[in-house]
Amino acid sequence: MDATPAPSADSVSKASLWTGRILSGMVVLFMVFDGVTKVIKMPQVMEATVRIGFPESTVVGIGITLLVSVALYVIPNTSILGAILLTGYLGGATAANVRAGSPLFNTLFAVIFGILVWLGLFLREPRLRVLIPLRR
């Protein structure tokens, strides 16, 4: 009879927690940068967004939506909602790049960031481990 208790869904190892925080932090830094460059209408960002098919008039709204989604991702009580919204944003970016015939790297970049959004959250958020239990 094994007296070792089963791992609790409420516990996260220090290594897992810090790895998740670092991954999430990298995602947040990039997404905030992306959102701010849209809100301030950086010429390169405006050109790239128009090139993949979005009207210039939508860029600021897209940037604000991204920043709100990132804020929700950073707040622990709303982090899962934020991850869902960021997934939608990145899915839209992926679809827009595919439709515009952008280079493969541009499309994969959004997909990779979507994976990092969820991996970072999974590593640091015990509630998500209850929803998506991985077996060893």
Stockholm file with secondary structure:
# STOCKHOLM 1.0

chainA/1-136         MDATPAPSADSVSKASLWTGRILSGMVVLFMVFDGVTKVIKMPQVMEATVRIGFPESTVVGIGITLLVSVALYVIPNTSILGAILLTGYLGGATAANVRAGSPLFNTLFAVIFGILVWLGLFLREPRLRVLIPLRR
#=GR chainA/1-136 SS CCCCCCCCTTCCCHHHHHHHHHHHHHHHHHHHHHHHHHHTTCHHHHHHHHHTTCCGGGHHHHHHHHHHHHHHHHSGGGHHHHHHHHHHHHHHHHHHHHHHTCCHHHHHHHHHHHHHHHHHHHHHCHHHHHHSCCCC
#=GC SS_cons         CCCCCCCCTTCCCHHHHHHHHHHHHHHHHHHHHHHHHHHTTCHHHHHHHHHTTCCGGGHHHHHHHHHHHHHHHHSGGGHHHHHHHHHHHHHHHHHHHHHHTCCHHHHHHHHHHHHHHHHHHHHHCHHHHHHSCCCC
//
